[in-house]
Amino acid sequence: MLNIKKFAIAFVLPILAFGFNIYYNTNKSEIHTTNPNKQNNKYEILKEKCNSGDIKACLDSYPLKYKKPIQAKLNGKWGFIDKSGKFILDPIFDYTLGFSENIAGINLNEKWGFANKNGEIIINPIFDNISNFKENLASVNLNGKWGFIDKNGKFAIKPIFDKVYSFNQGIAKVKLNEKWGLMDKNGNFSSRT
């Protein structure tokens, strides 16, 4: 029997912890931090310059402890830069998700796929929606249904679900035929009413 309370704590706390450090607003194409340097409106100026394509401003607007490649916008398109400001993934994408498990979500022509830190598209953008990789699986939406793929782009769990959450300690919360339940990485589903 799964300990639901333990699962909820393990699932919710990491999301909250990450959310307090940094979040990304795709609707406004802006990069935000929760602890900006407000002295003389420096942060607001950096944010405006970053959104205008000033790569150094993008670097300066991120927390120093954030070591992953940074999402940066240039000429209306998104890519990723390293700590030196060099593009490791060219700005050709309509949207991007941050790196997770060394893989980032990329959106091109209204479809989602994945790229690695070497700037290679490793899973073609064919999905309607995605989430980041967690525990070596990413949830993907194809034709209105959710499933999970591995890092090779193969379905580990076929897209049959109405809604899914990422795996945490080998368990994911999923919705199938209006019923919520828990599922393991083998696709074993136990419904809860």
N, C-alpha and C positions, 0 to 999 in steps of 0.2 A: 504494500500500500504506500502510495506516494505521500509525502508530508507536504500538503498544499501550502501551509504557512511558510515553510522553509523555502519552497519553490518561489513563492511570491516575493519574499525578501531577497532571494538571490537574483531574481529577475528585475525587480524594480530599482533596487539600490544602485547597481551599476549605471543604469540609464540616468538616474537623477545626478549621480556624481559626475558623469560626463557632461550633462546638460549645464551644470554650474561652471564648468571650465570653459566651454566654447560651444557655440551653436552657429548654424549657417542658415540664412534666410534666403531661399531660392527665389521667392517672389520678388524681392527687391534687389537681387543680385548684389548683396552686400556681405562683407565679412565682419563678424561681431566678436568681441570678447566680453566677458562679464566683469573684468577688472581693467577697464581702459584707463590710460593715463589722461586724466581730464585737465591737467595743467595747461592753461592757455588754449583750451580747445584742441590740443595737439591730436588727440585720438580722432575727433571728427574730421580734421584736415587730412589725416592719414587715410581714413576710410574713404573719403571723397576722392583722394588721389589714387587709391588702390582701384576703386571702381572705374576710374578713368584710364587705367592701364599702367600706372606707375608701379612697377614690380617691387621697387625698394619700399614703397609705402605699404604694400601687401605684407612684406616681411616684417616691417616695423609694427604693424597693427596686430600681429599674432603674439601670444605669450611665448616667452623664451623657452619654457619647458616643453613646448609642443614640437616634437622632433620629426613628425611625419611630413611628407611633401605637402605643400600648401596650395590650396585652390587659388587660382589667380585668373582674372578676366582681362583680355586684351582684344580690342576691336570687336566687342560684343560677344566673344566666344570664351569658353572656359578651358583651362588646362591646369597643369600642376608645375610648381617650381620647387627647387631644392633650397637649402638654407642660404646658398650663395645668390639666389635669384635667377638661376639658369632653368629654362624650361626642360623638364624631364618628360613631360607629356604635352605636346603642342596644343595651343589654344584653338581647338577645332570643334569643341563640343558645345551643345546648347546648355547643358547642365552637367554637374558632376557631384558625386558623393565623396566624402573623405575616405582615405585609405583605412582599411580594416583587414588584418591578416595579410598585409602587403598587396591587396587588391582594392581597386576603386571602381565604383559604379560610374558609368559614362552614358550620356544621353545624346543621341545623334538622330536627327530627323524624327523626333518623337518616339524613339524606341531606345530601350536600355540594354546595356551590355556591361562588360568589365574589362579593365586594363590593369597591367602590372606596373611596377616602378621603373621598368626599363622602357616604358613608353609604347609597349606592344598591346594591341587589343587582343585579349586572350579568349574572350567569349563575345561573339558578335552581338551587336545591338538588335535583338529580335523580340525583346520582352516589353510588355505594356507597362510594367512597374517592377521594382526590385527593392531589396534591402541589402545592407552590407553583409559580408560574410561573417559568420560567428560559428565557432566550433566546426570549421571547414565546410559549412553549408550556407547558402544564401537563399532566401525566399524570393520567388519570382512569380509574376502574374502573366499568364498567357491566355488570351481569349476569355478574360473575366474570371479565371480560376487560379488559385495559388498552389504552388508546390515548392520543392527545394532542389537546387542543383549543387553539384560538387564543383571543385575548382577547375575541372576539365570541361564544364558546361553540360555534363550529363545529368539527367534527372535521377536523383537519389530517391525522391518521393514525387510521384506524378502529380501534376496540377489538377486536383479534384476538389480543393477546399475553397470555401467562401471567404475565409480570412485566416491568416496565420500570424504568429509571432515568432521571432527568432528562437533558436534553441538555446537553452541555458542548462548546463549540467546534464546534457543528453535528453532533455524534455522540451517540447514546444507546445504552447497553447494553440489550438486550432478550432475552427468552426466548420462543421459539415452538416448540411441539411438542417440548418437552424439550431443545431445543438453544438455546444462548446464541449471540448474535451482535451485530453492530454495525449501526446503522441511521442513515441521514442524515435530514434534515428532509423530504425528498421521499418517504420511506417505503421507500427502497432498502435491503434487508436482506441482509447477508452472514453466513451462519451459521458458527460455530466449533464444533467437536465437543468 
